[in-house]
Amino acid sequence: MNSYALITGGSQGLGKAMAEELAQKQINLVLVALDSPDLYETAHQIQKKYAIDVKVLGIDLTQDNAPSQILEFIQVNDLPIRYLINNAGMGYTGRFDSFDVSFFDNLLKLNVLALTKLTHLFLPILKHNAPSYILNISSMAGLFTMPYKTVYSASKQYVYSFSRALGEELRGTGVSITALCPGGILTNEKIIADTAKIGRSAQILSSTPEYVAHFAIKAMFDKRKMYVPKFLVRLYSWMRYIIPKSIQVKMIGNSLRKKVA
Ligand SMILES: NC(=O)c1ccc[n+]([C@@H]2O[C@H](COP(=O)([O-])OP(=O)(O)OC[C@H]3O[C@@H](n4cnc5c(N)ncnc54)[C@H](OP(=O)(O)O)[C@@H]3O)[C@@H](O)[C@H]2O)c1
């Protein structure tokens, strides 16, 4: 079967790097992101480099009907989706009460609702095309409780917990689901500058998008239930089992308070 991978947030950052990783494996792509020049430029670059088909769909995933419009696009174009990569997401660092509530409304629609609806809508197709794969991008923030990233951290805990639970329901269906929990990904100048501001601890827990993408796609093919790329990040993530929760929250709060100030 000439299968396709659907990647949300495929125009830049980790999504773009995962698109390239899949293109190297001769997997056709459907890239979904906001309707911006970046999306068409990324598709053009990949199409030029690899002998695969790349389709694009510019759409705002915070719109209620976006997931069903994506499904319609796939059905009209008769594209056999075997890989669903829920990558689009937004984050922030700052005091909870310094943001307008509409910001959190958008964040939850993108990080939580769109991912859930897309998974639900595409499950029948993925079962039909099995063996097939879902890769949901959570974060290290989804393994901890993070002051100054309150709603982001909670949204990524949802992604992690949802993926683990659904994975168990899907046992025996031929559809696997992987939750990826990366540390910092150096996707743009602002993240690179912010990481430098927090200091060495943040720098050693960060990686390039290409590095994370390589291990994300490998974890997906290996049908890992969850995966934390980079040994030092994995080591750090084990602190959640060792340090009492109340101390963890204080430590993270103290470290991020510097950045917010
Ligand atoms: N960067 C990190 O340090 C880090 C760490 C751990 C986990 N993560 C997670 O990894 C994933 C990718 O992060 P990233 O840093 O690569 O992000 P990014 O560089 O900001 O890219 C985000 C992607 O999502 C798309 N997108 C944003 N809002 C959208 C919307 N409303 N509708 C449709 N598409 C939208 C963007 O499209 P446009 O190009 O059109 O804006 C872009 O393709 C996210 O889920 C993030 O939470 C990131």
The ligand as an ORCA input file, in Angstrom:
! r2SCAN-3c Opt
* xyz 0 1
  N      10.033     23.218     21.428
  C      10.147     22.573     22.589
  O      11.027     22.869     23.410
  C       9.217     21.430     22.898
  C       9.534     20.580     23.976
  C       8.702     19.500     24.256
  C       7.572     19.288     23.487
  N       7.281     20.139     22.460
  C       6.071     19.882     21.674
  O       6.473     19.509     20.369
  C       5.480     19.913     19.428
  C       6.132     20.719     18.334
  O       6.778     21.834     18.920
  P       7.690     22.829     18.080
  O       8.595     23.498     19.053
  O       8.272     22.141     16.905
  O       6.607     23.910     17.637
  P       6.716     25.088     16.571
  O       8.091     25.199     16.021
  O       6.089     26.282     17.216
  O       5.740     24.559     15.433
  C       4.407     24.377     15.748
  C       3.706     23.810     14.551
  O       2.304     23.759     14.846
  C       1.600     24.549     13.904
  N       0.488     25.236     14.534
  C       0.540     26.116     15.565
  N      -0.705     26.545     15.847
  C      -1.541     25.926     14.973
  C      -2.930     25.973     14.740
  N      -3.745     26.729     15.498
  N      -3.447     25.230     13.738
  C      -2.648     24.468     12.960
  N      -1.323     24.368     13.140
  C      -0.767     25.105     14.122
  C       2.608     25.563     13.400
  O       2.158     26.043     12.156
  P       2.660     27.478     11.594
  O       3.994     27.228     10.986
  O       1.669     27.813     10.557
  O       2.670     28.426     12.752
  C       3.856     24.715     13.335
  O       3.830     23.891     12.190
  C       4.435     20.690     20.228
  O       3.361     19.859     20.555
  C       5.188     21.092     21.479
  O       4.335     21.301     22.597
  C       8.092     21.198     22.139
*
